[in-house]
């Protein structure tokens, strides 16, 4: 299985990702709980070493840009039922 994500220095906490998403979708809401969560609940990390090693893969855009795209997609779908997939792939 190949996984595709940022380099280790591009990893972000869940709180950081939500904060960045909120810049593109101001109405986005979430809540923090004090209940016990899985260890991966605080850090979003995808190990892409295998893809880099075997496929010579490297990311095509910065982490900030890839955070904006899903926010724009979900916002477009939920607010207007407009699907941005084709436009985003063309970009």
C-alpha positions in Angstrom: 0.0 0.0 0.0 1.2 3.5 -0.9 0.4 6.5 1.1 0.7 10.1 -0.1 1.1 13.0 2.3 3.5 15.8 3.3 7.1 15.3 4.3 7.6 14.8 8.1 8.3 18.5 8.5 4.9 19.2 6.9 2.9 17.3 9.5 0.4 19.4 11.4 -1.7 18.9 14.5 -5.4 18.4 14.2 -5.9 21.9 15.8 -3.6 23.5 13.3 -5.4 21.8 10.3 -8.8 22.9 11.7 -7.6 26.5 12.1 -6.3 26.6 8.5 -9.5 25.1 7.2 -11.5 27.7 9.1 -9.6 30.4 7.2 -11.2 29.1 4.0 -14.5 28.2 5.6 -15.4 30.6 8.4 -18.6 28.8 9.3 -16.8 25.6 10.0 -17.3 24.5 13.6 -15.9 21.8 15.8 -15.6 21.1 19.5 -12.8 19.7 21.7 -13.6 17.0 24.2 -11.8 15.9 27.4 -12.7 12.3 26.7 -9.9 9.8 26.0 -9.1 9.7 22.2 -6.9 7.4 20.1 -3.3 8.4 20.0 -3.5 9.5 16.3 -6.3 12.0 17.2 -3.8 14.8 17.9 -1.5 14.5 15.0 -2.3 14.0 11.3 0.5 12.0 9.8 0.8 10.0 6.6 4.1 8.2 6.0 4.9 8.6 2.3 8.4 7.2 2.5 7.4 4.1 0.5 5.9 6.2 -2.3 9.0 8.4 -2.4 11.3 5.5 -2.5 9.6 3.2 -5.0 7.7 5.7 -7.1 10.0 8.7 -6.8 6.8 10.5 -5.8 6.9 14.1 -4.4 4.1 16.3 -3.5 3.0 18.8 -6.1 1.7 21.6 -3.9 2.3 23.1 -0.4 0.4 21.8 2.6 -1.5 25.0 2.9 -2.9 24.6 -0.6 -3.9 21.1 0.0 -5.7 22.1 3.1 -7.7 24.7 1.2 -9.0 22.4 -1.5 -11.0 20.0 0.7 -12.5 23.0 2.6 -13.5 24.6 -0.6 -14.9 21.3 -2.0 -17.0 20.5 1.1 -18.2 24.1 1.5 -19.3 24.2 -2.2 -21.1 20.9 -1.8 -22.8 21.6 1.5 -23.8 25.2 0.7 -24.7 25.0 -3.0 -24.5 21.3 -3.9 -21.9 22.3 -6.5 -19.1 19.7 -7.0 -15.7 21.3 -7.5 -13.7 18.1 -8.4 -13.2 18.7 -12.1 -12.2 22.3 -11.5 -9.8 21.4 -8.7 -8.2 18.7 -10.8 -7.7 21.1 -13.7 -6.1 23.6 -11.4 
